[in-house]
């Protein structure tokens, strides 16, 4: 089992914000060089801060993957400006394209697909284009609780992956329940979606912190695992660690090599260093 977990966690990625990077003296002391580092865009963040963070990570041997939130980008010119700044000033070649979560778009873009349809990412020669995945569905995309719109979008992205030179993958929202993840992966495979999946996992953190983020991000079904844990007073004060879901998914992947999860992507709610130390326990 230990070897299965080690293989499952090797080459993991992690998510940060410019503020997090600013507060860490030396990323090289915390993360392995070559780590894919997603840079989350928080509404109101100057694009210059995002580009600066990308450049610093790149210069220190990491692979920056900034978020491109469609509903925050006003128009094609605005998108082209972002792409040019990232490419020319920071050497960025990777991007996570998301809708962005806002109810009302700033401008003409509403979805990641519209960003792609501009052709600007292919023109700029981006090597890796990732999209959001939703193991528990998304009420933002399917208000009726179905998966109809989400699955239609996945089919579009599958088709796009066949006509772009870039590598395409799905990076998912964080989950706490391995069964939810397994059922979702198998469900989308039955409709022909075989895009590689980078499964989102919440890093070690206080239980109260995770419940707060779960509610904010719309993580519903697997939230019950945290709520059940919160009822146990002996566990309430202990930090949550994603050991169980990682073991379960690693075991399933080991027994089912065709299982489409390619990598683990960490949301370090308890801190980058805490998440890194957790992973090191299995990789050493």
N, C-alpha and C positions, 0 to 999 in steps of 0.2 A: 504493500500500500504506500509506503514512504516513497518508493521510486516513482509510483504513479503520480503522486502529488508533486514531486519534484519536477517531473516532466510537464505536468499540467501548469505549473507556475513559472516555468522557465520563460524568459523573454516577456514578462508581464509589462503592462503599461500603467500609467498613473495620471491623475488629473490634478491640475493646480490652477491658481489664479495669479495674476501679476503681483498682487499683494503678498501671497504666500511665498513666491520666489524672492521677493524683496526682503523678506524676513529670515531667509535662510542664508547663512554665510557661505556655505560651500556645498552645492548639490552633489559634487563628486564624492564627498565623504558619506553620502546617504544612499544614493542610487547608483547602480552599475552604469558605466558609460555605454551609450548606445540605446538606453531606455527611451521608448516612445513616450513623450510627455505631452498630454493634451492640455491646452490652455483655455480654460473656460472664460467665455465673455460674459461679464456681469453688466447689465444695462447701465449706461452712463460712463463706462470705462473709455478713456481716450484711446483711439486706435494706435496712437504713438506708444502708449504703455504696452499694448499687446505686442507690437512689433519689437520693441526694446526687449521684452521678456523672451520672445522667440529668438532674437539674436544672441542674447546671453546664454540661453540654453544650447543653441547650436554651437557657439564658440567653446562651450565646455564639454562638447562631445555627446550631447543628447539630440534626439530627433523631435523638434517641436511640431505639434499638430494643433494649430489654433482652431477655435470654433468659428463658424460662419453662420450666425443666426439670421435666417431669411427675413423675419419680420422686423428686424432692426436695421437692415440695409435698405436704403431708400429707393435706389434705382440702379440701373446697369452701370452708370458712370461711377457711382459710389462703390459698387462691387469691384469694378475694375481698379479703382484707386486702392482698395484694400489689398487685392491680389498683387498689384504692382509693388506696394510698400513691403508686403511680406516677402515677395520673391526677390526684389532688388536690394532691400536693406537688411534682410535677415536670412536669405537663402532658403526660405520655406518651400517645401515641395509636397507637403501633406496637409490635409484639411478634413475636419469633421463638419459636415453640412447638416444643419438642423433647422426646424421651423422657428424655434426661438421662444415659444411659450406665451408670447404676448397675445392678448385677445384681439387687439387692433394693430395691424402692421403699420410701421412708420411710412411705408411707401408702397411700391408696386409688387413686392415679393411676399408670398404667403407660405411657401413651402420650399424645402430643399431641392425638389425637382425643378422648380422654376429657376433656381440658381444655376443648376446644371445646364438647363436648356439655353442659357446665354452663350454657352460654348467657351466662356472665358477661362475656365479651369484647364480644359484640354489645350487651348491656345497657349496657355502659360506653361504647359508641360508638367503639371502636378503629377506626382508618381503614385500617391495613395489618396483615395477619396473614400471617406467613411461616412455612413449614414446612421441615424439613430434606430435602435431596435427596441421593441416594447413587449417583453415576455408576458406582461400582465395586461396588455392592451393599452390604449390611450384615450381617455375621455375627451381630451383636447381634439383628437382626430376623429374619434367615433363616439359622439355624445350619447348614443343609444346603448353603449356598452358592448356593441358587437366588435368584430375585427374586420369588417368589410372594407373600410377605407384604408386601414393599415395594410391589409393584405394586398389590396389593389396597388398601393404605393410600392410594396415590396416587389410585386411582379414587374412594375416599371423599372425599379432599380436593378432587378435581375437582367432585364432586357438591356439596360444601359451598360451593365458590366460587360456585355458581349461586344459592344461597339466602342469602347474606350481603351486606350493603351494603359490607363491608370489601373492600379489594383484596387478593387472595391471590397469593402467589408461592412458588417453591421456592428456597431458598438452599442451595447444595450444599457438601459436604465439599470440601476442596482437592484438586486433581488436577495431574498433571505431563504427561499425555499427551493431546494434542488428539484423537487418534483414539478413545480411550476415551470422551471426552466426546461427540463427534459421534455415535458408535454408540449411546450411551445415550439422547441426546435424540431421535434418530430412532426408537429402539425404543419409547420411551414414547408418542411421537406416534402410532405405529401402533395403540396400544390406546386412543387417544382422549384422552390426557393432553396438553392444550395450555396448562397453567398456565405463566405466564411464569417463566423460570429466571434466577436470579442465580448465575452460575458462580463457585465458590470457587477462588481462585488464591493460592498461597503467595508472599508478597512476597520480595524479595531477602534472603538470609540465608546464613550459613555452611552448607556442605553437610552437615556433621555434625549441625547443629541440625535441619535439615529431615528427615534420615533418622530422627532420634530422634522427632520429632513424628509422622512418617508411620507409624512402627511403633506408637506409642501410640494413634493415631487409627484404625488399621486400614486405612490406604491401601495397597492391595496391588499391583494390576496396574501402575499407573504408577510405583510405587516403583522398579521395575526401571530406569527412566530415571536416577534418582539413583544407583543402585548401579553402573550402567554408567559414569556420570560419575566416581564415586569410584575406579574402577579406573585412570583416567587421571591419573597423578601430576601432570601439568601443569595439570589442572583442580581437583585435590583441594583446593588451598589457596586457590583463587579463590572469591569469594562467588557463589552461584547467583543468577541473575536469570531471571524467567519470560518472557523475551523471545520464545523460540521458541513456546511454547504460545499466548501472546497473539497473535502474528503469524498462526499457523495458524488460530486460531478467528476472528480478525477477517477474515481472507481468506475463510474459509468462509461467514461471516455476510454478507459483502459480495456473494458470488456466489449466496447462497441466502437472500434476505430473509425467507423464511418460517421460517428456523431460529430456534428458540424461546428462544434466550438473549437476555435483555433488558439485563442489566447484568453488571459484573464486581464480585465481592466479594473483597476482599483480607484474607488472614490475615498480619499484619505480624510474622512470626517474627523478623525482623532489626531490628525497630523501626518505629514509625509514620513517623518522619521519613525513614528510608531508603526505605520504600515510597512515600511521597509524592514524594520526589525522583525516584524511578524513573518514576513516572507523568508527572511534569512534563516529562521528557525527550521524551515523545510529544505532550503537549498544548500545549506552547509553540509 
